């Protein structure tokens, strides 16, 4: 089963307002905009440096 992680981030009021403006202009939520930007950055990184291979967590090993 897929588990999504949740995190908080701090933005100054000006960047927060600008981010909301961009998200609304694209017709998506602020969370959706941030998710899209993160995925684009990961894709660009992997294109330049190759796939990011994460070590398996010990807790995941025990649940399988």
N, C-alpha and C positions, 0 to 999 in steps of 0.2 A: 504494500500500500504506500502511495506517495505521501510524503509529509512536507508541507510547506513551512518554511521558517518565517518568523515575524521579527522585524526590527524597527527601532525608532531612529529618527534623524532630526537634527536641529538645522534650521535655516533661518537666516535673518528675514525680517518681515518683507523687505524689498524683493529678495530672491524667491520667497514663498509666493508672493503675489504674482510675480512674473511667471513662475512655474505653473500656477493655476491658470493664468491667462493662456499660456501655450497649450496646456491640456484641454481647456475649453475650446480653443480654436481648432484643435484636432478632433474634438468630439469624444474625448476619453477622460477618464478620471486622472487625478494627480498620481495616484498609485500606478495606474496603467502607463502613464508617461514615464515615470521613474523605472518601471519594469522594462519598458521598451528600450530606454536609454542604456540600462545595465546590460541587457541582452545584446545590443548593438556593440557595446564596448567589449564584451567577452568575445563576440564573434570576430571583431577586428584584431583583438589580441591573439586569438588562436590562428587566425589567418597569417599573421606575421611570425608567430613563434611556435605554432603547432598546438595540437590538442592539449588542453589542461587535464592531466590525469591526477585525480585526487586519491589519496590513500583511503582505504576503507576504514570506517570507524569500528572500534572494538565492539560497541553495542550493536551495530548492524550485523556483525559476524555472529553474535550470539542469538539474534532473532531469526536467522535463516536456518 
